[in-house]
Amino acid sequence: MADALPGILAIFNNVAPGREAEFETWFQHEHLAERLAIPGFLIGRRYEAIVGQPRYFNFYVTQSVEILKSAAYLERLNEPTPMTRRVMSEIFKDMIRTVCRRTLRLGAMRGTGVVTVRFGQRPVERDLKAVMEALMQDRAVACCEIWQAADPLEFPISVEERLRGHDRKIEMCLLVETLRVPDAEKIAAALTNTFQKTEIGVYRLLCDITAGGVR
């Protein structure tokens, strides 16, 4: 039976010093369109850090996690373009890449500011839901989501990952999107007290893309 929950591919990374222009050219003019051309990919969004590390964050929404081990996607991962090979082997640094299920979403909008709370150990989801419900009372909050990591053993190590070296994983992520970046910074500061021993970042939206260019 197909997984009814949307899939999320969550990626955080730094870039080798002095290689930012190559990274931008690849991401904007090849990578995003290539990924969104894969059947089952719905949305891709890119961000840059205001607070926290790594500097870059992007995620893709897919119809389900099954898409992230589909033949079409694995073909792209295992047959990278020449530019992708160069970026993966030379430019990507400090890679955190995790296939997740979006288990809960509150709110119908997207925002320009994002808070990410990365958990190395899985918290109790009902506790996160209570935090999300409280956050949604703030008119500055566009939406909140919970992403739970899928079993990494379900997903084979690809050529792209071998080019990058070992990718770190997360167990869960709380995503909070806000209408404005200063609101995201305030929420992140409050969540630091709520969720200790986590990695919290504030990111601003750079761009997004949808399958087929449909808005």
Protein Blocks (a to p, Z undefined) as FASTA:
>chain_A
ZZfbdcdddddddddehilmmmmmmmmmmmmmmmmmpghiabdcddddfbdcdfbdcddd
dfblklmmcfklmmmmmmccfklmmmmmmmpghiacdddddfbdedjbdcfbdcddddfb
dcdfklmmmmmmmmmmpmkbmbdcddddddfklpccdfklmmnopcdddfbdcddddfbf
klmmmmmmmmmmmmghiacdddddfbdcdehhiZZ
